[in-house]
Amino acid sequence: MSAIVARCPKCNKKYQLKDSKLVGKKIKCQKCATPFRIKAPSMKSMEVVELINEENQSAEDEFDDFTDFDDFTDDYAAGGDDFDSPAEYAEPMGLPAGGRKLKKGKKKNKSVAQPARSKKREAEEEKSKTVPIVIAVVGSVLAIGMITVVVIFGPTLMNRAAEGPSASIPEEFASYDGADHTLKFEYPADWEMDKGGGTMGFPAWAKMEGTGASIDIQEVNIASGGGSPVAYDDLGNKLPPELQPVHGAHRRGLQKLEMVNSEYSETPPEEIVTGLGEARISEFKNPGTFSTEYGLRATLMSSRRTYEVMCRCKQSQLEDFKPVFRRIIESIGSGKRM
């Protein structure tokens, strides 16, 4: 193996290279920091090529008389600004870009595989861009499909939900007679019924529930006693219906319901007679989040107690249940004395 001697053109500092890989490369003088290019010795180009092919050692310890020359190999490997790429100076010397002589008839180069890797990388990047687009398209299609189903079939489904189960109109009734003047009333024999209160200062209540309908009776006020549910003027004449105490109680009940739900509405009150005496009844509509309640609301008053009755069902079943609701409301009276 022949050594290569290089000199700095400015300070004449001499460097002896063990590795011929730096021939044609640009380095910086460690003494005066002048960059210069290492020239090949005066031998035939083919001999230089053979020498380069034989050398295959690392760039460490490339100079005998300069112990700090490792900096050259480090900068060269990192591709620093003071060193040019091998391809830039290989072509003027008749060498391929890789720095080795190609055998005749076999024009291969390590750089040939690079385009294949680039194409693979491009394909992966294109795939990574395509997947989110496909997901977005599929999501949009599903969203459009769901909206279409809601628009087309939504009203039908809502109407069916509003209709509820088929109404079972009661035909047979049973009687409940509470103690100590609390409550007595009729209720459908096949409905579930529960009751409570009415003693020891607890408000009386009752609840009935059947297929597609329910009824709640709730004591809302306990009078001080001794008063009459019917009002008269000074001459003993009965006051008009809108001035009767039960009418005012019915109006106050409406105001409370409107405070709970501003969309609640009902028809003007109708006068009816129950087991407790005069009463008021209205047909109501109570919109909710998922459904709307329909039914009858009644206010009943005795000399001791005031009751509110809420009869609920679906809109499509209201006309069928109205006679049942009215019968139960009109049957409400004071329970037997114990």
C-alpha positions in Angstrom: 0.0 0.0 0.0 1.5 3.4 -1.1 1.1 6.4 1.2 -0.2 9.7 -0.1 1.5 12.9 0.9 -0.5 16.2 0.9 0.7 19.7 1.6 -1.1 22.8 2.6 -0.7 25.3 -0.2 -0.4 28.2 2.2 1.8 27.1 5.1 3.3 24.0 3.5 2.3 21.8 6.4 2.8 18.3 5.3 0.3 15.5 5.9 0.9 11.8 5.2 -2.3 9.9 4.5 -2.7 6.2 5.1 -6.1 6.0 3.5 -6.5 7.0 -0.1 -10.3 7.5 0.3 -9.6 11.2 0.9 -8.1 11.7 -2.6 -10.1 14.5 -4.3 -11.7 15.6 -1.0 -11.5 19.0 0.5 -10.0 19.3 4.0 -9.0 22.1 6.3 -5.4 22.6 7.4 -5.1 22.1 11.2 -2.3 24.7 11.3 -3.6 27.7 9.4 -7.2 26.6 8.8 -6.9 27.0 5.1 -9.1 24.6 3.1 -7.5 22.7 0.3 -8.2 19.6 -1.9 -6.1 16.5 -1.6 -4.6 15.6 -5.1 -3.8 12.1 -6.3 -0.2 11.2 -6.7 1.3 11.2 -10.2 0.3 7.7 -11.3 -2.1 6.5 -13.9 -5.8 6.9 -13.2 -6.4 3.2 -13.3 -3.7 2.6 -10.7 -5.5 5.1 -8.4 -8.8 3.3 -8.9 -7.2 0.0 -8.0 -5.7 1.5 -4.9 -9.0 3.0 -3.9 -10.7 -0.4 -4.3 -8.2 -2.1 -2.2 -8.5 0.3 0.7 -11.5 -0.3 3.0 -10.5 0.8 6.4 -12.1 3.4 8.7 -11.1 7.0 8.5 -9.5 6.9 12.0 -5.7 7.5 12.4 -5.4 8.6 8.8 -2.2 10.7 9.4 1.0 9.5 11.0 2.3 12.8 12.1 -0.9 14.5 13.2 -2.6 12.9 16.2 -5.6 15.2 16.1 -6.6 14.3 12.5 -9.6 12.4 13.8 -11.5 15.7 13.4 -11.1 15.3 9.7 -12.8 11.9 9.6 -15.6 13.1 12.0 -16.3 16.1 9.9 -16.2 14.1 6.7 -18.6 11.5 8.1 -21.0 14.2 9.3 -20.9 15.9 5.9 -19.6 19.2 7.2 -19.5 22.4 5.1 -15.7 22.0 4.5 -16.1 18.7 2.7 -17.8 18.1 -0.6 -19.8 15.0 -1.5 -17.9 12.1 -3.1 -19.9 12.3 -6.3 -18.8 15.9 -6.9 -15.2 15.0 -7.4 -15.5 11.3 -8.4 -16.8 12.1 -11.9 -13.8 14.3 -13.0 -11.5 11.5 -12.1 -13.4 9.0 -14.2 -14.9 7.2 -11.2 -18.5 6.4 -10.5 -20.4 8.3 -7.8 -19.8 5.6 -5.3 -16.0 6.0 -5.6 -15.3 2.5 -7.2 -14.7 1.4 -10.7 -17.5 -0.5 -12.3 -16.6 -3.7 -14.2 -17.3 -3.7 -17.9 -20.8 -4.9 -18.8 -22.1 -4.5 -15.2 -23.2 -1.0 -14.7 -24.5 -1.3 -11.2 -24.5 1.4 -8.6 -25.5 1.4 -4.9 -27.5 4.5 -5.5 -29.9 2.5 -7.8 -31.8 1.1 -4.8 -32.5 4.6 -3.5 -35.4 5.4 -5.9 -37.1 2.1 -4.9 -37.0 3.1 -1.2 -38.3 6.5 -2.0 -41.2 5.1 -4.0 -42.0 2.8 -1.0 -41.9 5.7 1.4 -44.0 7.8 -1.0 -46.6 5.0 -1.2 -46.7 4.8 2.6 -47.2 8.5 2.9 -49.9 8.5 0.3 -51.6 5.7 2.2 -51.4 7.6 5.4 -53.1 10.5 3.7 -55.8 8.4 2.1 -57.0 6.6 5.2 -58.3 9.7 7.0 -60.0 10.8 3.8 -61.7 7.4 3.5 -62.8 7.5 7.1 -64.2 11.0 6.7 -66.1 10.0 3.6 -67.6 6.9 5.3 -68.5 9.0 8.3 -70.2 11.5 6.1 -72.2 8.9 4.3 -73.4 7.3 7.6 -74.4 10.7 9.0 -76.3 11.5 5.8 -78.0 8.1 6.0 -79.0 8.6 9.6 -80.4 12.1 8.9 -82.3 10.7 6.0 -83.9 8.0 8.1 -84.8 10.5 10.8 -86.4 12.9 8.3 -88.3 10.1 6.4 -89.3 7.8 9.3 -89.0 10.2 12.3 -92.6 11.5 12.2 -94.0 8.1 11.8 -92.0 6.7 14.7 -92.9 9.7 16.9 -96.6 9.3 16.1 -96.4 5.6 17.0 -94.6 6.4 20.2 -97.3 9.0 21.0 -100.0 6.5 20.4 -98.5 4.2 23.0 -100.0 0.7 23.7 -103.5 -0.1 22.7 -105.9 1.3 25.2 -107.7 -1.1 27.4 -110.9 0.7 28.4 -112.2 -0.5 31.8 -115.7 -1.9 32.0 -115.8 -3.1 35.6 -115.2 -0.8 38.6 -114.5 -1.4 42.3 -115.0 1.0 45.2 -112.6 2.3 47.8 -114.0 3.9 51.0 -111.4 5.5 53.3 -111.6 6.2 57.0 -112.3 9.4 58.9 -113.7 11.5 56.0 -110.6 11.1 53.9 -111.5 9.7 50.5 -113.8 7.4 48.8 -114.0 6.7 45.0 -114.5 4.2 42.3 -111.6 2.8 40.2 -111.3 0.2 37.4 -111.3 -3.3 38.8 -108.3 -4.4 36.7 -106.2 -1.4 37.4 -103.5 -1.2 40.1 -104.5 1.1 43.0 -102.5 2.4 45.9 -103.4 5.0 48.6 -102.1 6.6 51.8 -102.1 9.6 54.1 -105.3 11.3 55.4 -104.5 10.8 59.1 -102.2 12.5 61.7 -101.8 15.5 59.5 -100.5 13.7 56.4 -102.2 14.7 53.1 -104.4 12.0 51.6 -103.5 10.6 48.2 -104.4 7.8 45.8 -102.9 6.5 42.6 -104.5 4.3 39.9 -102.7 2.9 36.8 -103.9 0.8 33.9 -102.8 0.1 30.3 -102.2 3.4 28.6 -103.6 5.7 31.4 -103.1 6.8 35.0 -104.9 8.8 37.6 -103.4 10.7 40.6 -105.5 12.1 43.5 -103.6 14.5 45.8 -104.8 16.6 48.7 -103.3 20.0 48.2 -104.7 22.1 51.0 -106.2 21.4 54.5 -108.7 24.2 55.3 -108.9 25.6 58.9 -112.4 24.0 59.0 -115.9 25.3 59.3 -115.9 27.1 55.9 -118.2 26.4 53.0 -117.0 25.4 49.6 -119.8 27.5 48.1 -119.9 31.3 48.4 -122.9 33.6 48.7 -123.4 37.4 48.7 -124.9 39.5 51.5 -128.4 38.8 50.3 -127.9 35.1 50.3 -127.5 34.7 46.6 -125.0 32.3 45.3 -122.0 34.1 43.7 -121.2 33.5 40.0 -119.1 30.4 39.1 -115.9 32.4 38.5 -116.1 33.8 42.1 -116.6 30.5 43.8 -113.7 29.2 46.1 -113.3 26.1 44.0 -112.8 28.2 40.9 -110.1 30.2 42.5 -108.4 27.0 43.7 -108.5 25.6 40.2 -106.9 28.8 38.8 -104.1 28.7 41.3 -103.4 25.1 40.4 -103.0 26.2 36.7 -100.6 28.9 37.7 -98.4 26.4 39.5 -98.3 24.1 36.5 -97.4 27.0 34.2 -94.5 27.9 36.5 -93.1 24.3 36.2 -93.7 24.1 32.4 -94.3 27.3 30.4 -95.7 25.3 27.5 -98.4 23.7 29.7 -101.9 24.7 28.6 -105.5 23.7 29.3 -109.1 24.6 28.3 -111.3 27.0 30.4 -112.7 25.2 33.5 -116.0 23.4 33.3 -118.4 23.1 36.2 -119.2 19.6 37.4 -120.7 18.0 40.5 -118.8 15.4 42.5 -119.3 13.5 45.8 -117.7 16.5 47.5 -119.9 19.1 45.8 -119.0 21.6 43.1 -115.8 21.0 41.2 -113.9 22.3 38.1 -112.5 20.3 35.3 -110.2 21.2 32.3 -108.7 19.3 29.4 -104.9 19.8 29.4 -101.8 19.4 27.2 -98.4 19.1 28.9 -95.4 18.9 26.5 -92.3 17.1 27.7 -88.8 16.4 26.5 -89.7 13.1 24.7 -93.5 13.0 24.7 -96.6 15.1 25.5 -99.2 14.2 28.1 -102.9 14.7 27.5 -105.8 14.3 29.9 -108.1 15.9 32.4 -107.3 18.0 35.5 -110.0 18.5 38.2 -110.1 20.5 41.4 -112.5 19.4 44.2 -113.2 21.2 47.5 -114.9 20.2 50.7 -115.3 22.2 53.9 -112.1 20.6 55.2 -110.0 19.6 52.2 -109.0 20.5 48.6 -108.0 17.8 46.1 -106.4 18.0 42.7 -106.9 15.1 40.3 -104.6 14.5 37.2 -105.9 12.0 34.7 -103.2 11.2 32.0 -103.1 9.3 28.7 -101.9 9.6 25.1 -103.5 12.0 22.8 -104.9 9.2 20.5 -106.6 7.6 23.5 -108.0 10.6 25.2 -111.5 10.4 23.8 -111.7 6.7 24.8 -110.6 7.4 28.4 -112.6 10.6 29.0 -115.8 8.8 30.2 -113.6 6.7 32.6 -111.8 9.8 33.9 -115.1 11.6 34.5 -116.7 8.7 36.2 -113.8 8.4 38.7 -113.7 12.2 39.3 -117.4 12.4 40.0 -117.3 9.5 42.4 -114.8 11.1 44.7 -116.3 12.0 48.1 -115.5 11.9 51.8 -114.8 8.5 53.4 -116.9 6.9 56.1 -116.6 8.1 59.7 -114.8 5.7 62.0 
